[in-house]
Amino acid sequence: MFNIKKYIYINNLLKNKSKNTKIIAISKNQSLDDIKNAISHGVSIFGENRVQEAKFKFQKLLEENNNIKLHLTGPLQTNKVKDALKIFEVFHTLDREKLLKEFAKHPDIIKNKSFFIQVNTGKEETKSGVFPENVKNFYKLCEFYKVRNVIGLMCIPPINDSPKKHFKILKEISKEINLDKLSIGMSSDYEKALDFNPTYIRLGTILFGKRN
């Protein structure tokens, strides 16, 4: 069930500490009723990890409510790009050349979308993302494939490491390549992320409870 008290608390925290930061309510594996409950309390930005699940839950909602913005916050398979472009407005996990090539096939659509490069700050083998030292060249590849609406960087810190260390790495890279928007901070570390003035924090468990 959507936790309206927690949502209000975090919104008040943002007003005091990081006014430009927006909450993405991560609704992966949450019921349509809980999503509608969140919408009724003013939530308009949602994050989903899977294209088919997002399509099932949000296609009708997006048709009925122009205020709802859907963000893809999980890995994207190249064969799902065409479907993903129909429902998602912002993509947080741009991470490989093969994906850029696929997006490049849809120039008239991607010009109206926004993208974050996912950076694997911990160089974890089990995670997607561009290694920090390769971000600059990957950003140039985005331009080469005419994926031009790259607005910032995203990372998921290693679970057993200090999140601030990784947020700092991301901030430094963002300054180096002149991308000022950051997608950082989840339920467990969003308060630490606020010190870096993120554009988005991605909150699931803290707002909806444990996933089904």
Secondary structure as GFF3:
##gff-version 3
##sequence-region A 1 212
A	DSSP	alpha_helix	4	17	.	.	.	ID=ss1
A	DSSP	beta_strand	22	26	.	.	.	ID=ss2
A	DSSP	alpha_helix	32	40	.	.	.	ID=ss3
A	DSSP	beta_strand	45	48	.	.	.	ID=ss4
A	DSSP	alpha_helix	51	64	.	.	.	ID=ss5
A	DSSP	beta_strand	69	72	.	.	.	ID=ss6
A	DSSP	three_ten_helix	78	80	.	.	.	ID=ss7
A	DSSP	alpha_helix	81	87	.	.	.	ID=ss8
A	DSSP	beta_strand	90	94	.	.	.	ID=ss9
A	DSSP	alpha_helix	97	103	.	.	.	ID=ss10
A	DSSP	alpha_helix	107	110	.	.	.	ID=ss11
A	DSSP	beta_strand	114	118	.	.	.	ID=ss12
A	DSSP	three_ten_helix	132	134	.	.	.	ID=ss13
A	DSSP	alpha_helix	135	144	.	.	.	ID=ss14
A	DSSP	beta_strand	150	154	.	.	.	ID=ss15
A	DSSP	alpha_helix	163	177	.	.	.	ID=ss16
A	DSSP	beta_strand	181	183	.	.	.	ID=ss17
A	DSSP	alpha_helix	190	193	.	.	.	ID=ss18
A	DSSP	three_ten_helix	194	196	.	.	.	ID=ss19
A	DSSP	beta_strand	200	203	.	.	.	ID=ss20
A	DSSP	alpha_helix	205	208	.	.	.	ID=ss21
###
